[in-house]
Amino acid sequence: MSKPSTNFAMYYVYVLRSKADNQLYYGYTNNIERRFAEHNIDFEWDLIYYEAFFSEKDARLRERKLKDYGQSRTHLKNRIQHSLKRQN
């Protein structure tokens, strides 16, 4: 059995939580490590959740729903409620 190919682009929708005030930030990227490092230049953030997509369009649509629709954010917050709690 051959090893699965990993030569494909992935797109990510992610949720960051500010270490200063627990504010949430929702974003989209094709390179989650780079984007996380960029966010942490000015402020300290925790990456608390991400979703991976093969389709850039699907990732952008998901990010837009999270940013524009309170119900989408509420459903996600309910799903990740334990991850939202501040951990020391």
N, C-alpha and C positions, 0 to 999 in steps of 0.2 A: 504494500500500500504506500502510495507516495504522499509526501507531506503537502498539506494544502498551501496554495499560493497566497502570499500576503502582499502581492504587488497590486494593490488597489487603493484608491483614495477613500478615506473615511472623513465624515463630517460630524461635528459634535455640537450638541446643545448642552450647556452647563449651567450650574447654579453655584454661585460663590456666596459666602457669608463673611461680612466684614468682622474682623476681630475687634474693632473699636466699638461698634454699636449694634452688631448683629443684623445690619441691613443686608438684604438679599439683592444679588445682581444676576440677571439672566442674560446669557450671551450665546453666540454661535461662532465656530471656528473650524478650520481644517487641520489645525495643529494645536492640540489642547495643552501640551507642555509649554510651548512658546507663549501662547496666549495667557496662561496662568502666570508665567514669569513676568510678562508685560504688566499685568494687573498689579502685581506685587512690587512694582517699582515705587509707586507713590503711597500705597496703603497696604496693609496686611490683610489678606483674604484667606479663607479656607475653601478648598474645593469640596463641596458636600454632595454633589450629584452630577451625573452626566448621562446623556443618551447618545449612542452612536448610530449613524446612518450611512448607507451606501450612497444615497441620493442627496446631493447638495440642496435641491429644491425642497425635499422633505424636511431637512434640518432647518432651513430658513423659515418654512411654514410653521414648524413647531416653535421656534424661537418667537416668531411674531404672535402666535396664540398666547404664549406665556406672558409676553409683554403687554398685549392689548386686551386680554380677556381675563377678568378676575376669577371667573369660574375655573379656568384652566389652571391658574396658580393655586387656587384652593384645593383642587383635586390632587395636584402634585404635592402640596404641603401635607395633605392628609396621608398620602402614600409614604412620604419620607419624614414623618413626624419625629421619629427617634433620631434621625440624622440632623434635624434642625436644632435639637437641644445642644446647648453649649457644653462642650467636653473640656475638662481641664487636663 
